């Protein structure tokens, strides 16, 4: 499978998962607005997909969100099966992605340095 096709499949799965997040994750301790789908990486055989998520909150909230997403994986797979035409519906593995938090830390450091230079 060509790289561009894999990128399109990953992007399509990311969009479908993100759009269905609100309806599937509604009700519970973790509100869907606190969860961001940062990326999807499908295996070359399209049988498995790793979904990167970022959760706004403390570590306890992140653990709860990850557990809830793992339990809801079959519901996400059902939505993918209904909306995306693929030979196989990939099994979803949700993993915490801290890249957004690291980016915020870098921006805070840069902002602090800029303030020190002005002073």
TARARA-V642784 format. One record per residue. N is the residue number from 1. RES is the residue in one letter. OMEGA is omega in degrees with one decimal (none if undefined). Layout:
N|RES|OMEGA  N|RES|OMEGA
This chain:
1|X|-176.8  2|X|-177.7  3|X|-178.3  4|X|177.5  5|X|177.9  6|X|177.8  7|X|178.8  8|X|178.9  9|X|178.5  10|X|179.8  11|X|179.1  12|X|178.5  13|X|178.8  14|X|-179.1  15|X|-178.9  16|X|179.6  17|X|-179.3  18|X|-179.4  19|X|-178.7  20|X|-177.5  21|X|-175.4  22|X|-177.0  23|X|-176.9  24|X|-174.7  25|X|-178.9  26|X|178.7  27|X|-178.9  28|X|-176.8  29|X|-177.1  30|X|179.3  31|X|-176.5  32|X|179.5  33|X|179.8  34|X|-175.0  35|X|176.7  36|X|174.6  37|X|-175.4  38|X|179.8  39|X|176.9  40|X|177.9  41|X|-180.0  42|X|171.6  43|X|-176.2  44|X|179.2  45|X|178.5  46|X|179.3  47|X|-179.7  48|X|176.9  49|X|175.6  50|X|-177.5  51|X|176.8  52|X|179.3  53|X|173.6  54|X|-178.2  55|X|178.0  56|X|179.3  57|X|-178.8  58|X|-176.0  59|X|179.2  60|X|178.4  61|X|178.6  62|X|178.4  63|X|179.3  64|X|179.9  65|X|180.0  66|X|177.3  67|X|-179.3  68|X|177.9  69|X|178.7  70|X|177.7  71|X|-177.9  72|X|-177.4  73|X|178.1  74|X|178.0  75|X|175.8  76|X|178.9  77|X|178.1  78|X|177.9  79|X|178.1  80|X|-180.0  81|X|-178.1  82|X|-170.7  83|X|-175.7  84|X|-179.8  85|X|177.7  86|X|178.5  87|X|178.1  88|X|170.7  89|X|-174.8  90|X|170.6  91|X|-174.7  92|X|174.5  93|X|-178.9  94|X|178.4  95|X|179.3  96|X|179.6  97|X|-177.3  98|X|-175.1  99|X|178.4  100|X|178.4  101|X|178.3  102|X|176.6  103|X|177.4  104|X|178.9  105|X|179.7  106|X|178.4  107|X|177.8  108|X|178.2  109|X|179.0  110|X|179.0  111|X|179.4  112|X|178.4  113|X|179.6  114|X|178.6  115|X|178.2  116|X|179.2  117|X|179.8  118|X|-176.6  119|X|none
